[in-house]
Amino acid sequence: MRFGVLGPVVARRADGTEVPVGGPRLRALLAVLLVDAGRVVGLDRLVDALYGDRPPAGVANAVQSQVSRLRSLLDVEVERSAAGYRLVVDRSEVDALRFEDLVARGLPGEALALWRGPALRDVGDAPFAQAQAARWEELRLRAVEDHDVAPVALLAELVARFPLRERLVARLVRVLHREGRRAEALAVFERTRSVLVEELGSDPSPELAAAHLEVLRGERSPARHVLPAQLTSFVGRAEEVRLVGRALLGSRLVTLLGPGGAGKTRLAVEVAASDPGDVFFVDLAPLGAGGDVPQAVLTALGLREDGLRAVSSPVQRLVAALAERSVLVVLDNCEHVVADAAVLAGALLTACPGLRVLATSREALGVTGETVRPVPPLPVDDVGSAAVRLFVDRAVAVNPSFVLDGVSGPAVVEICRALDGMPLAIELAAARVRSLPVAEVAARLGDRFRLLSRGSRAAAPRHRTLHAVVEWSWDLLDADERVLARRLTVFSDGTTLESAAAVCGVPGTDELLPSLVDKSLVEVSGRRYRMLDTIRAFCAERLVEAGELERVRRAHARWALGVAVEASPHLLRAGQLEWLARLSADHENFKAAIRWAVGVERGLALRLMAELGWYFWVRGLRTEGSLLAEEVVRAVGPVAPAGLAEEYLVCALYASSTGAREAVPGAPSPKQQLHDVFAGPATRPFLTMLWGMAYGVPDVETPTLDGLRGSLIGPDDWSQALARLGLGMQFQYAGRLAEARVSHLEALGRFRVLGERWGMSVVSAQLAELARADGDLGAAVRYLDEALVLSEAFGVTEHTAGMLTQRAEWARHRGEFDSAWADLERAAASARSQGAVGTLAEVRLGMAEVCRSRGDLAGARHWCEQALRVCPSGWFGPAEVRASIHVAVGRTALAEGDPVAAREALGLALESAAEWGNQMVVARVADARAALALASGDARGAALLLGAAHGLRGTVAVVDPDVLGTERAARAVLGDAVFRARAAEGAGLGRDGVLSALRA
C-alpha cells in the first residue's frame, strides 16, 4: 500500500484506489503509526498523541478497538505486542518518510513533489499533529532554501506564509531575477525590508542584501531555458535524471544512447530543465542526411545574420557567441547526422570552455571525452513498476474511468513486457484504451505495428506510430547491415557472434554485428547479442519481404542440430554443467528450430528432438521436452521414416510421458517398434533410460544384467553405468536389497569416473532409500544430502523436487510435520515452475500424508483428490505414484471409519501396482490391507499381510509409523509367538502368493 500525510491523511492500495479510513480519530491513529512506520509505538505515546492530557476511561480498550477497525480496512498488518503497536510497512510506502530520505539523498526536487498541501491537514486538531507537521514543514523550507529546485509559485506561497525567513526571500528574489522579472524581485525585497524594520527593527541579512544588490547591478543575468514544452507528466526516470545531471558535472559531452522510443528526448529535456544555467534545445530530426547542423544550432540560439559584419562560417559565429558563456546545449536526434554532429560538438567544446553538450542518439558520437549513458527500457517487474505507472498515467488521460485493479493489472503488465518496457510503445498502447478493453489490447499485440498505428498528431512523424519509430532506425543502415539485421530475427532469444555468422551467412558479420549494437538495433550482454522484440518484429517483416525466410530458418535449424550433436557426449561426462549452460542460453532457439522443422522438414525435427531430449531431461525440463516430442511424433505420423527408427523411438517414448502410451493414435507401441524395426544397439544412451522410465524394469522376479534388453544398451561407459543403475532398481523392486546395493554402488563408481552429476545424484538417492530401509538413518541422510547438492547444481529441476518430497516423507515418519511441509512447499513450487504434473502429483500425495498424520482427514482427502487429478497415466513412474495415492485414500477412509471405501481404494492401488510389477508398491498395499484387516477384527490376517510386506521389501527394519502401529496392535491381540508365526507364513508367500492373498 501507499500512505500519505503530506496533506490530508490518505491510504491507497497497490492499484491506486483510495481506502476510506473513517473519522478524524481513526485517521489520527493511522497518522501516529505512520510517523514511526515499521517501529513499535507504545500505548502511552498513542494515548498522548490521540487524547493529550484528557484520556477517557478505559482508554486502552478504546485504542485497541480503534486498532481493530484500522486492521479491517488496511491490506497491511498492525502488529500488537507487549510494547505497543507496529504498522508493518516500509519507509518507502509513506510519503513523509520518503520525503525525508530523498532530501537526505540530495534529491530535493523529487522530495518536494510529494507534498499535497499542509502536512496532517485533516487531523490538525490531534494533540500530536501540530508539532509533527511543524517538523516536516521546517525540513521542507530548508530544502527549498538550500536548493534551486522550487518553482516561483511555491516560493511565493511560502514567502507569504513565512515573510521573515530571509533565506527563503533571497531565493525568491534570485529566481524572479533569473526569469527576467526584475521589478517583481525588487518589490519582494522592498516589502521584506519594510517588515523587518517595522516589526524587528533590523536591516536585511547579508544574504538577502546580496541578492538585492545582484538585481540592482544586473550581475546575474536570468538563465534562459529554451526547451520544448511538455504536455504530459514525467514518469519513472527520476534516478536517471539525477545520474545524467551528475554526469554533466564531470563530463562536458554526455550522450544518451538507445533505440527509438526509449525516452531519450524526454529524459534530456528533464535533465536540462533542472540545469541552473542557460539551456538551448536543438532538434536535428528535421534535417536530412548531410543537413546543416551548425546552422540548426545557430537558429536554435537565435543568432541571425545582421548584414553588417564580415561573412564568417556558422561554426565561427557559434564560437564567438559561446566562447565566454556558460551554456548547456541539447543536441537531440543526432543519429542520422552523427558525423556532422560529432565534428561540431568537438569543435565547439574545444573552443568554448563554458559549453556543455547533452546529446541524444541511437549511435554514439565517438568524440574524445564523450560519456555515453545508455537509456534502458523502463522496468516491468509488477503492477508497481515504472512501465506500468506510465501506462496507467497515459490510459487515464484518454479514458478517465480506467482503473488498475486485479483484472486489468495482469493485462497491463503483459502489455508492458511485450513492448520491452519502451516508453513510446507503452504510450501508444495506452492510447488504445480509449476504444479497446485493456485485455483486448494485450491480445492484439501479435500484430503490434497495426495496433499501434495511431499516435499524437502533434508528435513528429517518426514518433506517431511504432512502425515509424523503428523504420527511422532501419533507414540509417547500409545494405549489408540490413541483410544481417533481418536474418538475425530467426534467433528467438539472442545469439553469439559465431552463431550469427554461421546462420546468417553475411560476410563481415564480425564487424557488422557490433555496428548494429552501436546503432541501437541490437543489445549486447557478455558474448550474446539480442534484439528487442519490437525491433525484431519489424526486421522479421523485412526478412519475409526479401523472400529469405525459409532458407534462413533451415540454416538456423541445421545450426541447432550441429550444436546439439556437438554437445551430446559432453552432457554425459565431467563438462556437463558447462555445456548445459551453453545449451540453456539457446533454449528458445532450439524450441523455435524444432517447431519450424515440424512443419517443413520432419526428419530434421526428429533428429533435433532426439539429440536434445537428454538436455531437456537433465535440465529438469522433462514436461516441456515431452510436449515438444509429442508435437514431433504427431507431425511425423505412425511410421518411422527410413533410417530414423531410433530417433522416432526416442521421441515416441518421450512423448508418451505426457500421459498416453501412444502419442499417435493407431501407431505401434514403442515395445512393438523396438521388436519390429529397431535392431540396436542404441547410439543414444538416453533411449535406455526412457525405456526404463516408460515400461519399468523387465524380469522383476529374476533380475540379471542380461535381462535388460541387449538392443537398448550401448557399449559406451555411460550406458554401462546406467545399466548397473537399472539392475539395482530391478533388485530393489524384487526385494533383494543387498544385491541392489552392490549394483547401485557399482553404478555410482562408474558415474563418478565419468564425472556425470545427474547419474551420481540419482544413484545417491536410491542408496539413501536403501539405507533408510535398513534403519541406517545417518547414512540415508548423507546420501540424500549428497544427491540434493548434486541435483541443485542444475537449477530448479523435477529431480530436486522428487528428492525434497522423499526427505519430507522421512520427516513425517519422525513426526517433524512442519519440516516436512516446508520441503513439500519447495518441491511444489519447483514442480509447478517446470510444469511437471507427475512430480506435482507426488508432492500432493506427500501433503495428504502429512495432513493424515496430523489428524487432518479433510485435508488429507483434499490433497489426495488434487494428486489424482494431476497424476498422468501410462508410465511406470507415475503409475507407482497413482497406486500410492490410492493407498493414501484407503488409509484416510479407514481413519474416517469407512472400511468399504478403504477396501475399494486399496483394490485400485493393487491393480496399478500389479500391472507394473513394482514389489515395493505391492508391499505398501499389503501394509494398508493389514491395517484394514485389523480394524475388521482379523488380527491373524493382519499379521500374515505384514509378514508378506516385509518379505516383498526384503528387510525387517520398519520405519513407517503406520506399519509400526499396526504391528504393535496385532501383537497385542495375538501374542508375540502367534504373531511371529503368522508373519513368517506371510513372508514365505512370494510375490504371486501375496497377490493372491490380497485379491482374496
N, C-alpha and C positions, 0 to 999 in steps of 0.2 A: 504494500500500500504506500501512498504518498500522503504526507501530512503538512499542513501549512499553519503558521502562527504569525507570519509577517503580513498582517492584515487580519481579516476575520479568521477564526479557527475553522479549519476545514480538513476533512479526511476524504481521500479518493481511493477507489480500488484500482487495480492494475490496468483495467480497461478505461480508466478516466472518469467513471461515474462517481458522483459525489454521494457519500454516506450521510444521511440525515442524523446528526449526532444528538439533537434534542435541545433541552433548555440550557440557560446560562450556567447552572451549577454543574451539569454533566460536561458541558464544553470546557468549563474551567478545570474540572478534574482531568480531562484529556490533555489540556494545555500544560498542567503541572507535570504530568507524566512525560510529556514530550520534551520539556525542558531538560530532563535527565534521561532521555531515551536510552534504553539498554542498561540503566542502572537502577538499583533499588531506591525507592523513595519511602522513607519511614512514615509511619502513621501520624506521628506528632507533626511532622512537616506538612503532610496532607491536610491535617485539621487546621493548622495555622494558615495555610495558603487559601483554603476554601472558606473558613469561618472566622479567621482572625482571633480576637480575644473573646468571642461570644459563641462558642460551640454549643450546639443543642445537647440535650440529654440523650444518652445512648449514641454518641457521635460515632463510635467505632462501627456500630451496626449500620448507621447511616452511610458511612463511607463504603462499607462492604456492599451495601445494596446498590450504591451508585456504580461501583466497580463491576458488579454483576450485570447491570444494564449496559455498561460500556462493552463488556466482553461479548454480549449478544449482538452488538452492532458491528464490531470490527472483525476483519479477517486475520488479525494477528493476536497473539496470546498476551494476556495480562496475568503475569505470574504472582502468586501470593506466597510469602514466606514469613518466618518469624520476624524478620527485619522490616517487612513492609510489602510494597507492591512494585512490580517492574513491568514496564511495557516493552515487549520483546521486538524491537525494531532497530534497524541500523541508522547511524547518524545521517547517512546519505538520503534517508527517506523523510527527513524533517527539514523543511526549508530553512529555518533559523540556524540549525546546526550545519547545514550545507553552506549557508552564508558565511558563518564563522570560518569554516575550513577553506572556502575559496579565497577569502580575504587573506588568511594566513599563507596560502599558496601563491599570492600575488596575482589573483585574477579578479580584481575589483569590478570590472565591467560585468562579468558573468554573475558576480555576487549581488550587485545592486539590482540586476534584472529580476531577482527573486521577490522583491518587495511588491506587495499589492495594496499597500496603504499602511496606516499606523499599526504597529505590532499589537496583537491581542486586542484588536479594536472592539470586538463584541463581548469581551469578558473583562473590560477595563475596571469594572466595579469590584472584582475579586481582590481580596487583600494582597495577594502576591503580585498582581498584574502590573501595577504602576512601576515598581522597582525593576522588574524584569524587562518591561518594554523600554524603560529609560536606558538600560544597559545596552540593548540591541540598537537603540536609536543613536547612542553615542558611538558605537562601533561603526554604524552606517555613516555618521558625519565625518569621522576620521578617514574612512575610505574615500569619501568624496573630496575631503581636503587634501589628502596625500597623493591622489592620483587624478590625472586629467582624463577622466572617463565619463563624467556625468554630463548629460545634455543641459542646455541653458534652462529649459523648463523646470527640471528638477532642482537645479541650483537656485533659481529664482524662488521656487516654493520653499526651499529650506532656509534661504536668507530671510524670507518674510516671517518664518517661524522663529528663527534664531538670529535676530538682527545684530546682536553684539558679538557673534563669533567672527572675528576679524579675518581669520584664515579662510573661512568659508566665503566671506565677502570678497577677499582678494582673488579667490579662484573665479568667482563670477565676473569680476572686473576684467580679468585677463581673458576669459573665454569670450566675453562680449567684444573686447578689443580685437581678438583674433578673428572674429567673424565679421569685422568691419562695422560694428555697431558702437562707434566711439562715443557718441553723445550719450547713449544709454549707460555705457561704462562709467562716464564721468558723473552722471546723475546718481547711480548707485553709490559711488564713493561719497558724493556730497551728502546724501541722505544719512549714510552711516556716520560720517564725521559729525553731523549735527546731533545725532542721537548720543554719540559718545560724549560730546561736550555738554549737552543739556542734562543727561542722566548720570554720567560718571565724572564729569569734569576733567576728562582726559583727552589727549590727542590720539590720532590713529597710530596703530602699532607700526614698527618699521616695515613689516612685510606688506601691510595694506598701503602704506605711504609709497613703497617702492612700486607697487602695481599701478598706483595713481600716476606716478612720475613716468612710467613706461608709456601710459596712454598720452600724457601731455607731450612727451618728446617724440612719440611715434617710433620708439626704438624697436618695438617688436611688431613688424607688420603682420597683419592677420594671415594665418595659414589658409591656403586655398585648397579645397578638396574638390577637384573636378572629376567626379565619379558618376557613373550611371545610377539613376535612382532605382531602387529595388522594390518590386511590387509584392513580394512575398516574404514571409518570415525566414530566418536563417536557422536551420535545424541540424544538429548533430556534428558540428565541426569545431566546437569551442576549443578543444585541446589543440587541433591543427592550427587554428588562428594564433594561439599562444606560441606554438613551436615555430611557425613561419615568421612571426614577429621577432622572436629571439634570433632566428637565423639571419634576419636582416640587420641585426646589431653586429654580427660578426662577419658578414659577407655582403659585399656591395652588389652582387648579382645572384639572385635566387630564382631558380626556375621550378615552377610547379608542373610536374610531368604526369601525364595519364591519358587514357583513351578518351574519345569523345563522350560527353555526357557524364564524366566523373565528378563534375562540380568544380573544375579548376578556376573558371572565371569568377564564380560566386565567392569562392574562398579568397581569391586575390582581392576582390572588392572589399570584403570584410576586414582583411588584414590592412589594406590601405586606409580604410575609414578610421581605424584606430591609431593611425600614424599622426604624430603631433605637428609635422611639417607640411610643406606644400606637396600636394599629390596631383598627378595628372594621369589620366587613363587614355591609352591609345589602342583602339580596336583595329587590328590588322586584317581581320577576316574579309572586309570588302575588297582588299587589294587582290588583284590577280597574281598569278605566279610571276615573279620578277617585278612586282609592283614597287613603287617608290616609297620605301619605308621611311627614309629621313623626312620626306615631305609630309607623310602622315603624322609624324611626331611634331613637326612644325605647326601643322594645323591644330592638333590637339592642345598645344601650348599657347595657341592664339598668336603666333608670330607670323606676321604677313609682310610682304614687300611694301615699302613706303615710297618707292620710286625715286628717292633722293640719294641713297647710299650706293656705293660701288657694288657691282654684281659680285656675289660670293656664293659658294656652294651651300646647299642645305646643311651639310654637316658642320661647316664653319660657322654658320649662323646659330646652329644649336649650341656649339661650344661657346660662342660668345654670350649666348643667353643664359647658359647654365654653369659657366666656369666658377662663379663666385656665389652660387646659391646652394642651399640645402634642399634637395628635391627628391621625391620618390616618383619614378615613372613606371607605370604598369604597362607592359607590352603584352597585349592579350592576343592569343591565337597566332603564334609565331610559326607553326609547323609548315605551312605552305610557302613561307618566305624565310625559312630558318637561316639560310646562308646570309642573306642581306641583314636580317635582324641581328645575327651574331657579329657581323662586321661593324654595324652601327653601335651596338652595345659596347664592343671592345674599344672603339674609338672614343666614345663619349666618357666611358668610365676612366680611361687613361687621362683625358684632358680636364675632367671636371671632378675634383676630389670630393665635393659635397653631394654628388649624384649617387643614388641607389636605383637599381632596376629590379623590378619584380616581374618576371615573365611567366606566361602560361603557354604550354606547347605540348604536342604529342611526341616531340623529339627534342632532346637536349640541344642547347645552342652550341655547346662544345667550345666555350670561351674559357681561357685560363682564369682560375679563381672562381668559376661558377659553382654554386651549391645547388645540387639537384634534390628536390623534395618530392618524391612520388606522392600522388594523391590517391589513396586506396579507396576501394568501394566502401560504402557505409556498412558497418557490421550488421549481420542478420542472425542474432542468437535466439531471440524470443520476441514476445509481443512488446517488451520494453526497450527493444534495440532502436538505434538511431534510424535505421532504414524504415522500420515500422512507424516510428513517430513522424517521419517525413511523409509517408503515405497518408497517415491519418490527417495530418495538418492540411494537405492538399485536397484530400477527399472531402473533408468538412467544408472547405472553401467552395466547392462546387455542389455539394449536397449536404446542407446543414443538419439533416436528420441522420447522417451516417454516424454510427457508434461502433467503437471497437469493443467487442464482447466475446463471450465464449464461442459464438457461432462464427462471427466474421474474423476473429483473431487468427485462427489457423490458416484461413484462406489468404489473409494479408501476408503472413509470414511466408507462405508458399510462393506468392507473387514476388515478394522482395528477393527471395532466394533464387527464383528462376531468372530474375533480372540482374543477378550478380551484385545486388546492393548498389547499382548505378543510379545516382540521383535523378538524372534526366528521364531515364526509362521508368523509374518509380513515379515521377510526377506525371508522365504521360498515362501510365496505367491508372493512377488515382483519378485523373480527369474523366476516365470512362465510367466511374462510379455515378456520375450524373445520370446515366441512362441504363446501366447494367448492374445487377447484383454483384457483390464482390466475388462470390463463388463462381459466377459466370465469367468474370474477368480472368480468374485463375484458370478456368477450364479452357479458355481460348488462347492461352499463351503459346500453344504449339505453333500457332501462326502469328507470332508476335509482331511482325512487321506490318501485317494488315490490321491487327487490332490497334496498334499504337501509331496510327497514321494521321491522327488529328492532334495538333499541338496548338499553342497560343499563336494567334495571328500577329501578335506583337513581337514574337521571337524572330531571330534571324532565320532565314530559310533552312540553313543547315541544322537548326535545332527544333524545327517544327514537327518532325517525325523521327521515329527511331531509325528508319531506313536512311534518312538523310544524314543523320549523325555518323553512322558507320561508313556511308558512301563517301563522305568527305575524307575520311582516312584512306579508304581504298583508292581514291583518285590520286593520292600522293605517292602511290607505289609505282615502281618501274615494272616492266613486263615480267622479268624473272621473279621479282618479289610477289607479284600477283599469282603466278603459277604455283609457287611454294605455298602461299597463304591458302589458296583454295584446296590444294592437295593435303595440307596438314589437317583439314577438317575430318579426315577419316579416323584420326586418333580421338577416341572418346574422352580421354582424361589426361591429355598431355603425352609427351614422349621425350626421348633423348635425342641429341644431335645425330648420333649414329643411326638410330632407327628412322628418324625423319629422312635422312639421306637415302637409306635403303628403300624405303617405301615410296617416297615422292619422286625419286629419280631426277632431281633438278641439279644440274652441275653448279658447283659453288655453294651448296647448301651451308657449308661451314661458315660462310660469310653472310649469306642471305638471311639465315635464321636470326643471328644477333642483330641484323639490321631491322628485322620485324619487331624485335624487342625494343630497339631504340625508338621506333616509330609508334610504340604503344599498341601494336596489334597483337603482341604475344607477351605473356609474362614468363619470367624465369625464376625458378626456385631450386637451388642446388644445381643438379645436372638435368633437370626436367623443364621442358617448355610447354606452356599451356595457353590456349586461347580462352578468353571469357566466352560464356555460352552465346551471348548476343552477337559478338563478332564472329564466332564460329558458325552460327546460323546464317549470317549474311554471306560469308565466304563459301559455305556449302552450296548456296544457291548458285554461286558463280561456277562451282565445280560441275553442277548439273548442266548449266548453260554451255560449258566448254565441251560437253559430251565425254567427260573423263571418269564419271562416277564408277562404272563397273570395273574399268581397268585398274583404277587406284584401289578400289575395295578388294579386288582379287590380290593385288600386290600386298595389301595390308594383311589379309587372311593368311597368305603364304609366309609372310614375315612372322606372324604369330605362331604358325606351325613350326617354323625354324627355331624360334626362341624356346618353344615347349620341348622340342626334341633335344635341344642342347641342354636344357635344364633337367630333364627326366632322370638321368643317372645321378646327378648331384643331389636330388631330393631324397636319395636313399643312402646317403653317407654323411660324412662329417660336415660338409659345406651346406647342409640342409637349410639352416636358418638364413644364411646369406642369400641363397638362391630363392628362398621363399619371399624374402624382402624384395628381391628384384622382380619376381613374378607379381607380387602384390601391387607394385607400382603400376603394372599394366593390366590390372584385373578387369577394368571396364573395357580396355581394348580387346582382351580375349573374348569377353562376352559378345562384344559387337562383331568380332570376326566370326564367331560360331553362328550367330543369328543371321548374318549375311549369307554365310555358306549354306545354311539350312534351306534358304530359298533359291539358291543359284547353283551350288556345287556340293551336293550332299555327301559325296565321297570325302571331300575335304573336311566337311563338318564332322563326319565320323572320326577321321584321323585326329582332328583338333581336340574333340571331346575325349577320345581315348588317351591322348597324350597328357591332357590337362586334368584328367579325372583325379589322379593322385594329389595334384596341387590343391584342388578344391577340398579333398578329403582331409589331408593333413593340416590344412589351414583352418579346419573347423567349419567349413562352408559346405557340409555334406548335403544339406537340403537344397541349397541353391544349385549345387552341381547336379543333383539328381533331377531337378526340374529342367535344367538345360539338356541333360541326356535324354529326357523324355521327349523334348521338342525334336531332337535329332532323330531318334528312333521312329517317332511318328511320321516325320517327313520322309524317311528312307523307306518305310513300309515293312512288311512281314518277312522279306527275304534279304539276306545279307548280300551286298554287292560282291562281285567276283574279286577275290584277293583281299577282302576286308572282313573275313569271318571273325577274327579275333577282336578287331575294333568294334564290330557290331555286337559281339557278345559282351564286351566291357560296357558298352553304352546300354544294352538291354538290361544287364544286371543292375547297373547304377540307376537306370530309370525306374526299375521295379521297387526301389526303396521309397518311392512316394506313396506306396500303399497297395499297389496292384502287381501281381506277379507278371502280368503281361502288359507291357506299355502299349503294344499294338494288338487290338482285338483280332483273334484268329491266328496270331503268329505262333510258331512252335515255342515251347518253353525253352529257357536257356539250357536246361538239362538236355532236352532233345536236340538242340542245336549243337551242344558240345559233343553229343554222340554222333550226329549226322555229318556235320560239316567242318568241325574243328579238330584237326589231328594233333595239335600241340607239338612240342611243349610251348607254354606261354612265353612270349617275348616281353610281355608287360607284367611284372610281378604283381601289380595292382589287381589283376584278374584273380589271382589266387585268393586274396583277401576278400574280394567282393563275393566270390563263390561261397566262402565260409559264412559270411555275414547273411547271405540270402538264404542258404539252404542248411546251415548248421554243419556240424562235422559228421562225416559218414562213419558207419560201422561203430556206433557208440558202444556196443557190447564187447567188441573185440578190437580195440584201437591199436593200430600199428602205423608206422610211417608209410608202409606200402599201401595201407588202406586209403590214404589220401590219393586221389586220382592222379596218376602219373602225368597226364597231359596238362595238368594245372600247375605243376611245379617246374620252374625253370632251373637251370644249373647255377644261376648267379647266387652270390653269397646272401643277398637279402632274401631271396625266395627260400633258401635253405633255412635261414633263421626263422622266417615266418612259418615254415613247415613245422619246426620244433614248437613254436607257439601253438599252432593248430593242434598238434599231437597232445601237448599239455592240456589244452582245453578238452580234447576228447577224453583223456584220462579223468579230468576234473568232473565232467558231466557223467562219467561212468562210476564215480565214487572211488576211484583209485588215486588217492591224494598223494601218496608217496611218489608214485610214478609221475604224476602231474608235476610235482615239484622238481623232479630231475629234469624233465623236458623244459620246463619254464626256465630253470637256471641255465640250461644249455642255450636256450634262445636268447636269454639276457646277455650271456657271454658273447654270442655272435653279434648281437646288435651293438654291444659296446665296442667290439673290434671295428665295426663299421663307423662308429660314432653317430648312429642313427637314433635321434632323441625320441621320435614317435614310438618306435618299437620298444625302446627301453622303458618308456612311460607305460605302455600297455602291459608289458610283461610284469613290471613292478606292481601294477595294480592287481594283477592276478595273483602274484606271490603274496600280496597283502591279504587277499581274501583267504588264501590257503593258510597263512599264519594265524589268522583270526579263527578259522575253522578248527585249528589245533589248540586254541586257547592261548596262543602266544601274542598277547595284545601289544607288547612292546615292539616286537618285530613287525607286526601288522601296521602299526602307526609309522614306523620308519620307512617301510616300503611305500606306503601310500603318500607320505610327505614327499618322498623322492619322486614318485610318479607325478604329483601335482607340480613340483618345481619344474620338472622336465616339460610338462604339458603347457604350463603358463608361459613358457618362452615363445609359444606360437601365438600368444594373444588370447582373446576370448574365443574359446572353442567348445564344441559339443562334448569333446572328450573330457575337458576340465569340468564341465557341468556334471557329467556322469560320475566323476570321482568325488566331487563335492556331495553328491547325493549318497554315494557309498559311505562317505565319512559321517554324514548326517544319520544314516541308519545305525552306525555303531554308537553314536552319541545317544540316540534314542534308547538303545539297549542298555546304556549305562544310566538312563534316567535324566540325561542332560538335555532337556527338551528345548530350552532357549538356544543353546549352541546348535542343536540340530536344525532348528527353524532358521537361524541365521545362514547356515550353509545352504539350506534349501532355497532361500530367497536369492542368494547369489547365483545359485545354479539356475533358477527360473529366469533371472534376468539374462544370463548368458544364453540359455536355450531360446528365449524369445528373440534376442538380438540376432540370432542365426536362423530363425525360422525353423528350428529343429523340433518338429512336433513329437517325434518319438522320444527324444530326450525329455521334452516338457512333460510327456505322459509319465515318465519315470519319476520326475521331480514331484508331480502332483500326487503320485502314489505315496511318495515319502511324506508329503504333507498330511495325507489321510492317515497314515500310520502314526504320526506324531499326535494328531488330534485324538485318535482312538486310545493311544497310551495315556493321554491326559484325561480321558473320560469324556471328551467332547465328541459324542457319537454323531450328532448332527453335522459337525464339521467334517468328521471322517467320511460320512456318506456324501457330503457335497464334493469333497476333493476326489473321491473315487469316481463320481459321475463325471467330473471335469477330466480326469485322467482317461477314462474310457472314451470320452467324446473326441479327444485329440489323438488317441493311440492308433497308428496305422496298422494295417494287417499285411500279411503276405511275406514277411521277412522273419528270419529266425530270431533276431534280437527283439523287435517289437512284440513278437508272439510270446516271448518269455515274459515281457512286461505285462502284456494283456492277461496272461494266466495269473500273474502275481496280483494284479488288480482285482481279479475275481476272488482270489484268496482273501484279500483285504475286505472285500464286500461281504464275504461269508463270515469272517470273524466279527465284523461290525454287526451284522444281522444277529449273530449268536449273542453278542453282548446286549443287544436290544431285546433279547428274549424271543426271537423268531427263528426257531430251528428249521422250519420248512424253507424259508428264504435262504438260510445259510447253506442247506444241502443243495439247493438249486444253483447257487453261485459257485460252490465248490465243484459241482458237476461240470460247469462251464470251464472252470480252471483246469480240471483233469483232461477234458477234451483237447484243449490247446497244448497242454504240457505233453500229453501222449503223442500228439501229431508230430511235434518237433523233436521228440526224443531227448529232452533235457532232464536227466535224473534229478538234478538239484531242485527243479521246479516241481517235479513229481513228489519229491520229499517234502516240499513246502505244503503241497496239498495234503499229504498224509498227516503232517503235524496238525493242520487245521481240522481234518476229519477226526483226529484223535480227540481234540477239544470238543467237537460236536458229539462224539460217542460218549464222552464222559458226562456232558450235560444231559444226555438222554439216559443216564444211569448205567451205561455199558463200560465199566472200568476195565474189564478184560479186553474188550475191543480197542479201547484207548491205548492200553499197554502194547498190544500187538502192533498197532499202527505207528506208535512212537518208535518201537524197535525197527519196524520196516523203514522208517525215515532215516534212522541212524545208519542202517545198512546201506541205503542208497547213497548217503552222503560220504560214507567211508570214514567216519570219525565218531568218537564217543564224546568229544567235547561239546557242550551245549552252552551257547551264549545268548540265545534268544529268550527273553523273559517270558514270552507267551508259552514256549515249549517247556521251560523250566516249571512254570506254574501248573501246566497240565500234568507233567511228570510227578511233581510233588503230590498233587491231589490224587492221582491214580495210585501211587504207592501207599498213601494213607488209607485208601479203601481196600486195596488188595493185600497189603503187607509186602515187605521187601522181596521175599522169596518168590511169591507168585508173580509179582510184577516182573522180576528179572527173567523168570521162565517164559512168560508171555512175550516179553521184549525180545528175548533170544530167538523165539519162534518166528517173530516178525522179521528180524534181521536176516533170517535164512530164506526168506521167500524169493529173493531175486526180483529183478525188475518186472517180469511178466506176472509173477505171483502177487506182487504189490498192486499192480494194475487191476488184477482180478479181484483182489480184496477190496479195493476202492470202488470198483464197479458193482460190487455185490449189494 
